[in-house]
């Protein structure tokens, strides 16, 4: 079984419809750790040694966040700046994260159509995450395509419930190592990989 670390950041969670609903579906399993950065560090005083120990003890790092200005909320950027130290995560002596996976799990207000070269944003979500992909590679990690809940501004209650169900299934499949992550690395999003797995009716 893979060990999942969900590194969660939402600076206005009380106003969220989608992310707040998703995290209610995090399974209560020993191999899945949910870690809310804003709750843990309201003053942004990140405990680097604690965070590095969490990373050591997990196989898949999931950065779960709304897509703020084509990137992460500020505390997550600070976490990256402080925790992924030279000589520990990267550099000639930095191999602590080698062989682990990195996944961004994102909610985005725009639809799938807006995240295309011919769309409003003129780029895919994965292309916009290129700085994070390079960060993962620098840290000897395998960068997985992002899993994205698109069009959150227009989702109604049934849509949000379906998104929550798919989110829970994704976590179960990742934890049970029932997704072909090697084959997924070049996909534009992990949504496609999950859809294929669900079509095969993999039990969760």
C-alpha positions in Angstrom: 0.0 0.0 0.0 1.2 3.5 -0.8 1.3 6.1 1.9 -0.3 9.4 0.9 0.4 12.8 2.4 -2.3 15.3 1.5 -0.7 18.8 1.9 -3.8 21.0 1.9 -4.0 24.8 1.6 -7.0 27.0 1.2 -6.8 30.6 2.7 -10.6 31.0 2.6 -11.9 27.5 3.4 -15.1 28.8 5.1 -16.2 30.3 1.7 -15.3 27.2 -0.3 -18.1 25.0 -1.7 -15.9 22.5 -3.5 -12.7 22.0 -1.6 -14.5 22.0 1.8 -16.8 19.2 0.4 -13.9 17.2 -1.0 -11.9 17.0 2.2 -14.8 15.5 4.0 -14.2 12.4 1.9 -10.6 11.8 3.0 -10.6 8.2 4.2 -9.7 7.5 7.8 -6.8 5.2 7.0 -3.4 4.9 8.6 -1.7 5.2 5.2 -3.4 8.6 4.4 -2.4 11.7 6.3 -4.4 14.9 5.8 -2.3 18.0 6.7 -3.9 21.5 6.6 -1.2 24.0 6.4 -3.3 27.1 7.3 -4.6 25.2 10.4 -1.2 24.0 11.4 0.6 27.3 10.8 -1.7 30.2 11.2 1.3 32.5 11.6 3.2 30.9 8.7 5.9 29.6 11.1 6.5 26.3 9.4 8.3 23.6 11.3 10.7 22.4 8.7 12.0 19.3 10.5 8.5 18.1 11.2 7.5 18.6 7.5 10.6 16.8 6.3 9.8 13.9 8.6 6.3 13.7 7.1 7.7 13.6 3.7 10.1 10.8 4.6 7.2 8.7 5.9 5.0 8.9 2.8 5.3 7.8 -0.8 3.0 10.2 -2.6 2.9 13.9 -1.9 -0.5 15.5 -2.9 -0.6 19.3 -2.9 -4.3 20.0 -2.7 -5.3 23.6 -3.3 -7.4 26.0 -5.4 -5.6 27.3 -8.5 -4.6 30.8 -7.2 -3.2 32.9 -10.0 -2.1 29.8 -11.9 -0.2 28.5 -8.9 -0.6 27.6 -5.2 -1.8 29.7 -2.2 1.0 31.6 -0.5 1.6 29.3 2.4 2.2 26.4 0.1 4.8 28.4 -1.8 6.5 29.2 1.5 6.4 25.5 2.4 8.2 24.7 -0.8 10.8 27.4 -0.2 11.6 26.3 3.3 11.0 22.5 3.4 12.7 21.4 0.2 16.2 22.4 1.4 19.4 22.1 -0.6 21.4 19.2 0.6 18.2 17.4 1.7 15.7 17.5 -1.2 18.1 18.4 -4.0 21.7 19.0 -4.7 24.6 16.5 -4.8 23.8 15.3 -1.3 20.0 15.8 -1.4 18.2 12.6 -2.2 15.6 12.3 0.7 12.7 12.4 -1.8 14.1 10.2 -4.5 11.5 7.8 -5.9 8.5 9.5 -4.4 5.6 11.0 -6.4 4.3 14.6 -6.5 0.7 15.3 -7.5 -1.2 18.6 -7.5 -4.9 18.2 -6.8 -6.6 21.4 -7.9 -9.9 23.2 -8.0 -10.2 25.7 -10.8 -13.0 28.2 -11.6 -12.5 27.9 -15.3 -13.8 25.1 -17.4 -11.8 22.5 -19.3 -12.3 24.6 -22.5 -10.5 27.6 -20.9 -7.4 25.6 -20.2 -6.4 24.9 -23.8 -4.1 26.6 -26.2 -7.1 28.0 -28.1 -9.0 28.8 -24.8 -9.1 31.8 -22.5 -5.9 30.9 -20.6 -4.0 29.8 -23.7 -2.3 26.9 -21.8 -3.2 23.7 -20.1 -3.1 23.4 -16.4 -0.1 21.1 -16.6 1.8 23.7 -18.6 0.9 26.4 -16.1 2.3 24.1 -13.4 5.7 23.8 -15.1 7.6 25.5 -12.3 6.3 22.9 -9.8 7.0 20.1 -12.2 10.6 21.3 -12.5 10.7 21.5 -8.7 9.6 17.9 -8.3 12.1 16.8 -10.9 14.9 18.7 -9.2 14.0 16.8 -6.0 14.3 13.5 -7.8 10.5 13.0 -7.6 8.2 11.7 -10.3 5.7 14.5 -11.2 2.2 13.2 -11.9 -0.2 15.1 -14.1 -2.6 17.3 -12.0 -6.0 16.1 -11.0 -8.4 19.0 -11.6 -12.0 19.8 -10.6 -12.8 22.2 -13.4 -15.5 24.9 -13.5 -16.1 25.1 -9.8 -18.0 28.4 -10.1 -20.8 26.7 -12.0 -21.0 23.4 -10.3 -24.4 22.6 -8.7 -24.9 20.3 -5.7 -25.1 17.1 -7.7 -21.9 18.0 -9.6 -20.1 18.7 -6.3 -21.2 15.4 -4.8 -20.0 13.6 -7.9 -16.6 15.4 -7.7 -16.4 14.4 -4.0 -17.1 10.7 -4.9 -14.5 10.7 -7.6 -12.0 12.4 -5.2 -12.5 9.6 -2.6 -12.1 6.9 -5.3 -8.9 8.6 -6.5 -7.4 8.5 -3.0 -8.4 4.8 -2.5 -6.9 3.8 -5.9 -3.7 5.7 -5.2 -3.4 4.2 -1.7 -4.1 0.7 -3.1 -1.6 1.2 -5.9 -4.3 0.4 -8.5 -3.5 3.3 -10.9 -0.7 2.8 -13.5 1.3 5.8 -12.4 4.2 5.0 -14.8 1.8 5.2 -17.7 0.1 8.4 -16.3 3.2 10.6 -16.2 2.7 12.0 -19.8 -1.0 12.6 -19.5 -2.4 16.2 -19.5 -4.4 15.4 -16.3 -4.9 12.5 -14.0 -8.6 12.9 -14.6 -8.3 10.8 -17.7 -6.4 8.0 -15.8 -9.1 7.9 -13.1 -11.9 7.8 -15.7 -10.3 4.7 -17.3 -9.9 3.0 -13.9 -13.5 3.7 -13.0 -14.7 2.3 -16.4 -12.9 -0.9 -15.5 -15.0 -0.8 -12.3 -12.0 -1.3 -10.0 -13.5 -2.0 -6.5 -12.8 0.6 -3.8 
